[in-house]
Amino acid sequence: MDDQCRLYLITPPVLPEGFEEQLAAALDAGDVACLQLRLKDAPRDAVKRAVARLMPIAQTRDVAFILNDDAPLAAEMGCDGAHLGQSDGDHAGARMLLSGKILGITCHASRHLAMTAGEMGADYVAFGAFFPTSTKETQHVADTELLEWWSELMEVPSVAIGGITAANCAPLVRAGADFLAVVGAVWNHPEGAAAGVRQMNQAIREARHGS
């Protein structure tokens, strides 16, 4: 069991008014390894403006800033890395473009895709969805056995994604997930995003220590 499971925060699908303040409060509330800006279908100019607004908030707090889907823009804007789906361009080309930066690859529930990503030089592989999620349509369902297999076999870190909350994350932590990617568990928390981060961190700690 890996004692280093950490929170991987993904932005809401649409950034609300005052999001900078929400983000700062969330990142100040507890341990967050990285922030992924995920604005599906947004115009490139809008994404660039969001990067310019949000990246300094993350980087000044030593939180890695990852851009979803667009490796060239991540390189251009000075992001800490990019996260690519299976259909998001040339993974090998992105690896060269982002030399020295973080490259994460979505691998759904596929051992083959994960092995391919690892061999290509991905810095992490993302498995999911583990639970039903309203953030995106679920086409692939992963299980804890996949996380256990990967953590025993490979050095490349794994990110678990898909409907993860403080209430259901313990089996993923115990199965060896290095990061838990969350959206709604933080941004939709009834007491605010900071409380969401604190609750996720507490759940990870409890899962690690078996309480």
N, C-alpha and C positions, 0 to 999 in steps of 0.2 A: 504494500500500500504506500502510495506516494504522499509524503507529508507536506508537499508543496502545492496542493491544489489551490488555485487562486481564481478570483473573479475576472471575467472577461465581459466588459460592458459594451452593449451595442446601442446606438442611438435609437430613439423612437422612429417609426416610419415617416412621420411628419414632425418637424421640429416645432414645438409650441412657442408662443410668445414668451420672452424671458427665459429662453432655454439656457443661456449662458450662466445665469444665476443658479438654475437647477443643477446644471452640470458641475459647477464649482462646489456646490453643497454636497453633491453625491460623492465627488472624488475626495473631498475633505473628510468624509464620514468614516472611511475605513480603507482597507486594502483593495485596490483595483489595479490589476496588472496592465490592462490596456483598454483603450476605447476604440471601437470600430464605428466610423461614420458610414451609415448605410442608408442612402437616400435613393431607393429604387426609382427609376424612370424620371428623376429630376434632371433638368437641363444642366449641361456641364458648367455653365457660368454660375448657376445656383450652388452646385457642389463646390466649386472653387471658393465662392463667398463663404460657404459654411466651413470649409477647411480653414480659411484665413481667420474666421471668428473663433473656432473651437479648438484648433490645434494648440495655440499657446496656453489655453486653460489646462489641457492635459499635460503638455510637455513641461510646464513650470512645476508640475506636481510629480514629475518622473513617471508619468503614465504614458506608455507607448501609444501613439496615434496611428491607427490603421485605417486605410481607405478601402471601402468595398468596391470590387468590380473593375477598377481602373488603375492598372499598374503604371502606365505612362503618366497619368495625372499625379499619382502618388509620388513618382520620382520628380516630376516638375515642381511640385509644391513643397517638397522637403518633408513629406510624411515619414514616419518611422517604418512604414511598410504598407503592404496591400494584402487584401483577402480576395481570392478568386474562386468563383464557382467553376464547375466542370466546363461550362460553355463560355467562360469569360476570357477568350483570347488564348494566346500562346503562353502556356505555363513556363516552358523552357526559356522563351524570350524574356518573360517577366523576371525569371530568376537572374538572368544576366543584367537586365535593366536595374534591378533592385539589389545589386551586389552590395553586401554589407548591411542590407536592410532585412526586415522581416517579410517573409512570404508565407501566407497560409492558404491552404487548399481545402475546399469542401469535398468530402469523400463519401457523403451520405452514409449508407450502411455497408459499403463495399470494401472488403479486404484488398481486392485487386487494385482499386483506385488509390487506396491508402499506400500500398506498397509502391505503386508507380510514383506517387507524389513524394514519398520519402526518398526514393532513388534519384528523383529529379532535383532534390535539394530543398524541398519545402522545410520551413522552420517549424511548422505544426500542421497537423491534419485535423479537420473538423468532422466529427461524426454526429449524425442525427437524422430525423428528429427522435428524441427519446420519449417525449410526451406530446399530447395534442397541443397545438399552439395556434393562436389567432393572428400571429404576426405574418405568417406566410402559409400558403397551401402546403400541406404535408404530403409529399410523394414517396418519401423513404422513411422507414421506421427502423431504428437501431436498438440494440439491447446491450445490457451490461457485459455480456460475454465477449462482445466485440472490443470493449474497452480493456477487459482483462487480458485478452489475447494480445492486443497491441502493446500494452504496457509491459508485458512479460517479454515480448519479442524485440521491440524497437526502442531506440533512444529518442526518436523524434517525439516531441510532446503531442498530446491529444487535447482537443477542445470538444466538449460535449455541448450540444445545442438542441433547442426545441422544447418549449414549454417548461423550462426548469424553474423551480421555485424553492424557497427555503424548506417547504414541507416535503418535497419529493426528491431532493438532490442527494441525500445520504448514500443510496446505492451506487450512484455515479462516482462519488468521491472514493468510496471503498473499492470500487472496481478499477481505480487507477487513473481516472481523468485528471489531467494536469490543470485544466481550466474549465470553468463552467461559464458558458455564454448565456447572458440573460438580457431580456428587454423588459417585458411587462412586470417581472418580479421587482424591478427597481422603479421604473417610471410610472407604473400604475399602482404603486404601494399607497394604501389609504392615508398613511401618515407622511407621505412625501418620499422623494428619491433618496434622501440621506438615510431615512429609516429603512428603506429597501436594501441599501448597501450594508448597513449594520446587521440586518436580519440575515442576509445571505452569508456574510462573513461568520456570523455566529453559527449558522447551520453547518458551514464547512468545518469549522473547528470541532463542533460536536460529532460530526460524522467521522473525522479523523481520529478522534479520541474514543470513539465507540460509546459515547454516552447517549 
